[in-house]
Amino acid sequence: MVRRIIGGGGALLALGAAVGLALGFVGPLMHNFDAFAHLRAQFALLLLVAALTMVVGGLRNAALGALAAGAFGLAMLGPVWRAPSKLPESCAHTTLTVVTANVHYANKEAPAAIRALLATKADVIAVQELSDSFWKAAAPLLAAYPHFALEAAPKDFPRGAGLFAKKPIRVIAAIWGKEPVLDRALAAVTVAGREIGVASFHFDRAWVDPKDAQRVQVEGFRGFLKGMPVERILLGDFNAAPWSHVAAEIERKAGVRIVGGLRRTWRGVYPNPILGPDVPALIGAQIDHVFLSPGLGVRRIETFDLPGSVHWGVRAVIQVPSRAAGCA
């Protein structure tokens, strides 16, 4: 009797996880279902747990199906299994260190978060979810990074997304709260004698927004890049997993490629608008990314703690070939 209960529980777990896994692949047809893709890794791991449970419960044939589905889900994590691409040792290049950090609108440890940003020693810092508390502690950041792209002057406590740079930049655009809504800051930095575009984005989330904002943002993404150099680095909180339809569309429309590898960048809660309290993110998610144009390399990429935020920051050392034609 006990074995039957265990096996039945495993079967129900496998069924639920398999349905969630399958719905994550519907994103290209119905955008909001891309939200399920966020949890592809979790669904895959649940299927593996369910397979083990069904073996204990004597349902070995069914367990093989759950095992296969779980392995398929893990295999479909795409960019996670791809190592960041370095330039060949023989390729002459200059490095540019960039950071993306969602500092969180409700951050109660803004001074510590700003110290963490300064400790990265980045050349360019992209931030999202700027707030009053951030600006009240921002003097050390502005002293070290006197050049910026923001939707208002720092004294006016700008919102949305922004860029800070140690050296002069050419500001292209800085938008917050305007239609069609996509918080963004775009600029050009001079590296290896030419301009490289750098941008900070903050996308809305799929599913939970009744205005379907993320779908609008993705569909119009080419327009949000207006004025950017062809060689570009896109940074930000994209509210999309690396293997999602959203990430694939950003790659296609911007002519970029997401930097591979597995990195947890978010540790908050999953919104639960139907059943009540939000669901703790036991594993977290990977939604803060670096996208690069072909020809740019990555010497190193890593996460770092961002006090007071539900995100980790991401720091990447980008390799820019000395020649615009690259190293081919």
N, C-alpha and C positions, 0 to 999 in steps of 0.2 A: 504493500500500500504506500509506504513512504517513498519507494523508488518511483512509483507512478506519479506521485505528487511532484517529486523533484523533476522527473522527465517532462511532465505537463507544464510546470513553471518554466523550464528551459525552452520548451516549444513556443509558449506564449511570448517569452522574451525575444526569441529568434524572429517570430512573426512581426512583432512591433518594430524591431531594429531593421528588419529587411524592408518593411514598408517605408520607414524613414530614409533608409539608404536609397531606395528607388526614387523617392520623391525629390531627392537632391539632384537627380539627373534631368528633371523636368524644367529646370531653370531656362534653358534656351527657348522653350515653348511658352511657358508662363512664368514671368519674371519672379514673382514673389516666392515661388517654390525654390528659388535659388537659396533661400534662407536655410533650407534643410541641408544644403551642401556644406554649410558651416560646420555641421555635426557629422560629416562623413567619417572622420576618424573615430569619433565616439560610437557611431552606429556599427562600424566595422569591429571595434573592440568588444562591443556588446554581443555581436554575433559569435565571436570566438568564445566569450564566456558562456553563452547559451549552448554552444557546441559541447563544451566541457560538461555543463550541467546535464545535457541530454545523454551523454555517455554514461554518467553516473546513474541516470534514471533508466538506462537500458534502451534508449532510442538511438542506437548507433547509426543506423542508416540516415535518419533525419539529421543527426549530428554532422554527418559528412556534408550535407547540403548547407548547413549553417557555417561550417568551416570554410567551404568553398566561397560562400557569399562574403564572409568576413575577409578572406584573403583578397577577393576581388576589390572590395572597398578600399583596403589598404593600398593595393596596386594602383588605384585610381586617384591617389593623392598627388599625382603628377609632379609639379615642380618641387615638392618636398624631397623627392628622391634625386634631384639634380643638384650637384655641387655648384657653388658660385664659380663663375668662369673667370679665371685669371688670364691676363695677356701673356704671350710667350716671353720668356726671359730676354730674348733678343730684341724685343719691341721697345724702342725708346718711348718713354711716357712720363707724364706728370701726374701726381696724385692729388686728389681733392677729397677731403674727409667731410662727409655729410651726416646729418642726424635728422631723424624724424621722431617727434615726441608729442603725443596727445597729453597735454598737461592737466586736462580734466577741469571742467567748469566749476566743480565743487571742491577743488583742491584746498585743503586746510594746512598744507605744508609747503606753500609756494616758495619760501626762501630756500628750503632744502631741495626742492625740485630744480630751482635755478642753479644752485650749486652743482647739482648732478649734471645739468646741461653744460656748465662751464668746464667741468672735469673731463668732458669728452674731447676738448681741444679741437672741435670741429671747425672747418672753414665756413660751412653754411649749416644753419640749424633751421629746420622746418617745424613749426608748432601748430597745434590745433586746439580748439576750445579755450581760447584766451578769455580771461575773466578779470574782474576787479582785483581779486586777491593776487593774481599774477602780476599785474601792473604795479601794485603797491610794493612789490618786492623786486621789481625789474631793473633797478638802477645798476647793479653790477653787470647784468647781461648787456644793457645798452652801452655801458662803458667799454666792454670787451668786443661788442658787435655793434658798431655805430651805424652800420648801413642796413637798411631793412625795406621790406615790402609789406605794407600793412594797409588796411582799409581806412585808417585814420591816423593822425599823428599820435605818438605814444601818450602825450598829455591828455588826449581825449579817450583813453582806455579803449583802443580798437578791439573788435571781436573777430570771431571766425578763425581763419587760418593766416599764418604769417611766415615770413622768412627773415632771418637775421644773418648777416655776413660780416666777417672781419674786414674784408676789402670792398671797394666800391662795386656796386652792382647796377645794372640797368633794369629798372622796374618796368614790367610789361603790364601787369594788372594786379589788383588786389580787391576782391569782391566778397561782400558778406551780406546775406539777407536780401539779395535782389533776385528777381525772376529772370530766367529759371534758376532756382536756388542751387548753388554749389559753392560752398565756402572754399576759396582758393586764393593763392598768392603766386604770381608768376614773375620770374626775373631771369636775367642773363648774367652769367659770370664769365670773366675772361680767364681761360685756362689754356696753356700751351699756345698762346698767341691768337686764340679765336674764342668766339662766344659759345658757351654751353648753356642751354636752358635748364633752369632748376625751378621746381614747383612744389608747393605744399597744398594738399587737398584734404577735405573732410567730407566724405560721402555720407548720405543718410543710410539707414538700415532697410533691408528688404522686409516685407511682410508687415511689420508693426506700424508703418507709416500709412495712414489712410489716404494721403495725397499721392502715394506711389512715387515718392520723390526720387528714390534711387533709380527706378526704371527711366525716368526722365533724364536724370543725370548721365546715365550710361548711354542712352540713345543720342544725347546731344554732346557727347564728350569731345568730339573733334572741334566743335565750336568753342569749347572752353580752353582750347590750346592756342587760340588765335594769337599770332605774333611771336610764338616761341621758336627758337632755332630748331633745326631738324635734329641736331645732336642734343639730347635732353636727358635729364634725371628727374623722374617723378617720385615724390615722397608723400607720405601721409597715412591717415587712417581711412582706408577704403571700405571698411565694413564689409569685407568680402574675403573669403578664404583663397589661398593661392590657386587652388584647383577649381574654383567656381567659374560659372558663366561670366560673371562680372569681370573677374580678372582677365579672362580670355578676351573679352570685348575691349577692355582697356589696352591690352597688348595690340590687338588688331587695329584699333582706331588711332592709337598714338604712335604706332611703329616702334614699340618698345618690347622688352621682355622682362618678366619679373625675375628678381634674383632668387635663385633656388635655395633649398635647405629648410630644415624644420626649426622654427623658433616660436615659442609662445610669446605673444605680445599683448595679450589681454587677459584679465583675471577677474572680471566683474560678474554679473548675473545675466542669465538669459531672460529677456522679456517674456512675460506670460499674460497677455492681455485677456485671455479667456477664463482661466481657472484661478486667478488670484496670485499670491505672492510670487515674485520672480524666482527663477530656478538657479541655484548656485552653479557657477561654472567650475565643476570639479576638475576638469582638465584645462579649461581655458580655450583660447582661440588664437589664430594667427591672422590678424586683420590689418596690421601696420606693415607697409611694404616699401620696397625700393624697386622701381622699374627703370631700366636703362635702354638707351638706343644701342643698336648693333655696333660693335667696334669698341665699346667701352668695356673695361674689365673691372673685376672686384678682387682686390688683394685680400680683404678681410671684411667680414660682417658679423655683428654680435649685438646682443641686447644688453641693456643696463637698467638698473633700478631707477624708478622715477617716483620719488616720495609723494604721497598724497594722491596719486593717480591710479586708476584701475588698469592702466597700460604700462608696459615696459617701453622704454625708448629703444630705438634701433640705430646703431652707428655703423657706417660702411665707409671703407677706404676705396674710393673709385679711381681706376686707372684710365687716364685720358691720353691716347696716343699723341705723339708730338706732331704727327701729320694728320690733317683732316681726312686723308684717304685711308687712314688706319694702318694696320700692319700686314695686310695681305700681300 
